[in-house]
Amino acid sequence: MEEIKDENEQQPTSEEVETEVVEEKDELTILQEQNIRLLEQMNEAKDNELRTLAEMENVRKRLVKEFDDKLKYSNQNLIAGLFPVMDNFETALDHINPEAPVESLKEGVELTLKQMREVLEKNGLEEIELNIGDEFNPLFHEALMVEASDEYDNNSVLMILQKGYKLHGRVVRPSKVKVNKKG
């Protein structure tokens, strides 16, 4: 079927056609400019993301290195504190009195042991306090032997076989003891 054209329908004038083309071009130009701006923003965001990731990786590497260095050199103060102890052992050996070697050696070892304890205490080491007859505590003591004795209560420490120590409040070596177990 053929379309019947309305006689009243007017064809657009050349001026109207030009206006529509110009408006379409302006709209196209605006969209192209927006597209270019969006692409630039996207590229800038990608660059920022890459820089941020690189910076985070550098921070991570620096923190790992700092942690490794702290771990590696964490005992530096303790070791430096033990130098005088080693010096005293050497001095004690060099100054053993030939007339009373045992007494002079004993005196040198006692002084050096005292100094060593002071260095360790300054670095947070403390002896676990324990006396014969105290109640056995598995958090601080390790029972190596048991024996039945009427002299002490059940579960009492009968003998201290080896002293225990705490470092900054944490047990690093429990006291090794003999415990009373009545049958």
C-alpha positions as CSV (number, residue, x, y, z in Angstrom):
1,M,0.0,0.0,0.0
2,E,1.1,3.4,-0.7
3,E,1.2,6.0,1.9
4,I,-0.9,8.9,1.2
5,K,0.8,12.1,2.0
6,D,-1.0,14.7,3.7
7,E,-1.1,17.8,1.6
8,N,-0.9,19.9,4.7
9,E,2.3,18.2,5.9
10,Q,5.2,20.5,5.2
11,Q,8.7,19.5,4.3
12,P,11.4,20.9,6.7
13,T,13.2,23.9,5.4
14,S,16.9,23.8,4.8
15,E,17.4,26.1,7.7
16,E,15.6,23.6,10.0
17,V,17.6,20.7,8.7
18,E,20.8,22.6,9.3
19,T,19.8,23.4,12.9
20,E,19.1,19.7,13.5
21,V,22.4,18.7,12.1
22,V,24.2,21.3,14.2
23,E,22.3,20.2,17.3
24,E,23.2,16.6,16.6
25,K,26.9,17.6,16.1
26,D,26.9,19.6,19.3
27,E,25.4,16.7,21.2
28,L,27.9,14.3,19.6
29,T,30.7,16.6,20.5
30,I,29.5,16.9,24.1
31,L,29.3,13.1,24.4
32,Q,32.8,12.7,22.9
33,E,34.2,15.3,25.3
34,Q,32.5,13.5,28.3
35,N,33.9,10.2,27.0
36,I,37.4,11.7,26.8
37,R,37.1,13.2,30.4
38,L,35.8,9.8,31.7
39,L,38.7,8.0,30.1
40,E,41.2,10.5,31.6
41,Q,39.6,10.1,35.0
42,M,39.7,6.3,34.7
43,N,43.4,6.4,33.7
44,E,44.1,8.7,36.6
45,A,42.3,6.4,39.0
46,K,44.3,3.4,37.7
47,D,47.6,5.3,38.1
48,N,46.5,6.3,41.7
49,E,45.6,2.7,42.4
50,L,49.0,1.4,41.1
51,R,50.9,4.0,43.1
52,T,48.9,3.1,46.2
53,L,49.6,-0.6,45.7
54,A,53.3,0.1,45.2
55,E,53.4,2.3,48.3
56,M,51.7,-0.4,50.3
57,E,54.1,-3.0,49.1
58,N,57.0,-0.7,50.1
59,V,55.5,-0.2,53.5
60,R,55.1,-4.0,53.9
61,K,58.7,-4.7,52.9
62,R,59.9,-2.0,55.3
63,L,57.9,-3.4,58.2
64,V,59.2,-6.9,57.5
65,K,62.7,-5.7,57.5
66,E,62.2,-3.7,60.7
67,F,60.6,-6.8,62.3
68,D,63.5,-9.0,61.2
69,D,66.0,-6.5,62.5
70,K,64.3,-6.2,65.8
71,L,64.2,-10.0,66.1
72,K,67.8,-10.3,65.0
73,Y,69.1,-7.7,67.5
74,S,66.5,-8.2,70.3
75,N,69.2,-9.8,72.6
76,Q,71.7,-7.0,72.0
77,N,71.3,-5.5,75.5
78,L,71.5,-8.9,77.1
79,I,74.6,-9.8,75.3
80,A,76.2,-6.5,75.9
81,G,75.4,-7.0,79.6
82,L,77.1,-10.4,79.6
83,F,80.5,-9.0,78.4
84,P,81.6,-7.9,81.9
85,V,80.5,-11.4,83.1
86,M,82.8,-13.0,80.6
87,D,85.6,-10.6,81.5
88,N,85.2,-11.6,85.1
89,F,85.4,-15.3,84.3
90,E,88.6,-14.6,82.4
91,T,90.0,-12.5,85.3
92,A,89.1,-15.1,87.8
93,L,90.9,-17.8,85.8
94,D,94.0,-15.5,85.4
95,H,94.1,-14.7,89.1
96,I,93.8,-18.1,90.7
97,N,96.0,-18.0,93.8
98,P,98.3,-21.0,93.6
99,E,98.4,-21.3,97.4
100,A,94.6,-21.5,97.7
101,P,93.3,-22.2,94.2
102,V,89.9,-23.6,95.2
103,E,89.1,-20.6,97.5
104,S,90.1,-18.0,95.0
105,L,88.3,-19.7,92.2
106,K,85.2,-20.1,94.3
107,E,85.3,-16.4,95.2
108,G,85.7,-15.4,91.5
109,V,82.8,-17.7,90.4
110,E,80.5,-16.4,93.2
111,L,81.1,-12.7,92.2
112,T,80.7,-13.5,88.5
113,L,77.4,-15.5,89.2
114,K,76.1,-12.5,91.2
115,Q,76.9,-10.2,88.3
116,M,75.3,-12.5,85.8
117,R,72.1,-12.7,87.8
118,E,72.0,-8.9,88.0
119,V,72.3,-8.7,84.2
120,L,69.6,-11.2,83.6
121,E,67.3,-9.5,86.2
122,K,67.8,-6.2,84.4
123,N,66.6,-7.9,81.2
124,G,63.4,-9.2,82.8
125,L,64.4,-12.6,84.2
126,E,63.2,-13.6,87.6
127,E,63.6,-16.7,89.7
128,I,60.4,-18.6,90.5
129,E,60.2,-18.4,94.3
130,L,59.9,-21.8,95.9
131,N,60.7,-23.4,99.2
132,I,60.6,-26.9,100.5
133,G,57.1,-27.6,101.8
134,D,55.4,-25.3,99.4
135,E,52.4,-26.7,97.4
136,F,53.2,-28.1,94.0
137,N,51.9,-25.9,91.2
138,P,52.0,-27.4,87.7
139,L,52.0,-23.9,86.2
140,F,55.4,-23.2,87.7
141,H,56.8,-26.6,88.7
142,E,57.6,-29.8,86.9
143,A,57.5,-33.0,89.0
144,L,60.4,-35.2,88.2
145,M,60.2,-37.5,91.2
146,V,57.6,-38.4,93.8
147,E,58.1,-39.8,97.3
148,A,55.8,-40.5,100.2
149,S,56.7,-38.5,103.4
150,D,54.7,-38.0,106.6
151,E,56.8,-34.8,107.3
152,Y,54.9,-32.7,104.7
153,D,51.4,-32.4,103.3
154,N,50.3,-34.3,100.2
155,N,51.3,-32.6,97.0
156,S,54.1,-30.6,98.7
157,V,57.6,-29.9,97.3
158,L,60.1,-32.2,99.0
159,M,63.2,-31.2,97.0
160,I,64.2,-28.5,94.5
161,L,66.2,-30.3,91.8
162,Q,66.6,-27.2,89.5
163,K,65.5,-23.6,89.9
164,G,62.8,-22.3,87.6
165,Y,62.7,-18.9,85.9
166,K,60.2,-16.4,84.4
167,L,60.9,-13.8,81.7
168,H,58.7,-10.8,82.1
169,G,56.2,-12.9,84.0
170,R,56.1,-15.8,81.6
171,V,57.6,-19.2,82.7
172,V,60.6,-20.0,80.5
173,R,61.8,-22.9,82.7
174,P,59.7,-24.5,85.4
175,S,61.3,-25.5,88.7
176,K,62.1,-29.2,88.6
177,V,61.0,-30.7,91.9
178,K,60.4,-33.9,93.9
179,V,56.8,-34.0,95.1
180,N,55.2,-35.7,98.2
181,K,52.5,-38.2,97.2
182,K,51.0,-40.0,100.1
183,G,49.4,-43.3,99.2
